[in-house]
Structure formats: C-alpha cells, structure tokens
Amino acid sequence: MKKLILLIAFLSIAIISIGQIKSKAIIPSNYCVSEQRPMLFTSGDTIVIECDSIYLMNAKRYAFYKSVHEALLQDDDNVYRELLESYELRLTEHQDTYERLFSNLNLSDKITVDLIGSSQQSLASTQKSISNLQEKLDNSIKNLEIANTIIKDERRKSRNQKILTGVGGAGLGFILGVIFMK
C-alpha cells in the first residue's frame, strides 16, 4: 500500500514538472535586437526574458500593425514602400553592427583575460624572485653577523695576546733586571 501511494505521488510530481517544462518559453537576449518574426504565447505560458526590455502586443494590436505593414507594401505609392524598405535595411544594418560589436567585445574580453593571466604569472614569478632575494639577503645578514662575531673574537684574542706578550716581556725584563742586579 505504501509503495502504491509513493508511486502515485511520484507520478503526480513528474506529470506536473513535465507540464511546467513544456509551457516555459525563453526569449534570448539576441532576439530583442533581431528581425525575427514575433513569437506567439498562449494562456498559461511562462516567459523568461533574457534581454533588458521587450514589448508585448495583444492579438488585435498585432493584426492592426500587420495589416498596416501589408498595406504599405501593396500600396502603389513608392514613398511608403521605400521608407519601409529603408527602415528594414537600417534594422538589418543595426543587427549586423551589433553582432560585430558583440564579437569585438568577446575578443576584447578574451584578450583581457589572457593579459590578466599572463600578468598573474609574471606577478607570481616576481614574488618568487623577491622571496628568493629576501632569503639570500637574510642569509647574507646572518653571515655578516657571524663574521662580525669572529672579528670581535679575533680582536679580543689579539689584544689578549699582546697584553700577555707585554706582561711576559715586562716580567722577563724584571727577572733579567733582578738577575743582572745581583
């Protein structure tokens, strides 16, 4: 019985999920600047708009604009036709310009990312060099401290040696003086 209830619950959730997926429409960002045909949405559809703004028309307004467009194209007056064709040509040019600009932006973005990557590698190499230099400098300072200690010890030994030599010479002179005085 539990398995049957779980199966019914699972199937219900699956059917609801599938129903929601089918009625979801995504309007990509490039649609907003293109000349593609209008999209039709019906009641209950979910629309995900990826561009910054979009205009929606009801069926009556769309039919009106479509009839005006067809009338302008069928009219014998070439001014309207030329104006409409010129407008559509401008739209096409703008779309091409947008696509070139977008392509250039992507190329610029890639170059910037590559430059940042090489700069980070250079910075890491510089930091490693500075770290090695700091280590060598620390070792040099330690060696200088050891050398200063050795020099001080040698000076002390030399001074003590001189004092001992002087005291020994004075003692020897005193002993020799006492011997010669006798």
BELPEDA-V675919 format. One line per field, one symbol per residue. ss: DSSP state (~ for helix, > for strand, _ for the rest). Layout:
ss=???
This chain:
ss=_~~~~~~~~~~~~~~~~~~~~~_>>>>_~~~~~____________>>>>_________~~~~~~~~~~~~~~~~___~~~~~~~~~~~~~~~~~~~~~~~~~~~~~~~~~~~~~~~~~~~~~~~~~~~~~~~~~~~~~~~~~~~~~~~~~~~~~~~~~~~~~~~~~~~~~~~~~~~~~~~~_
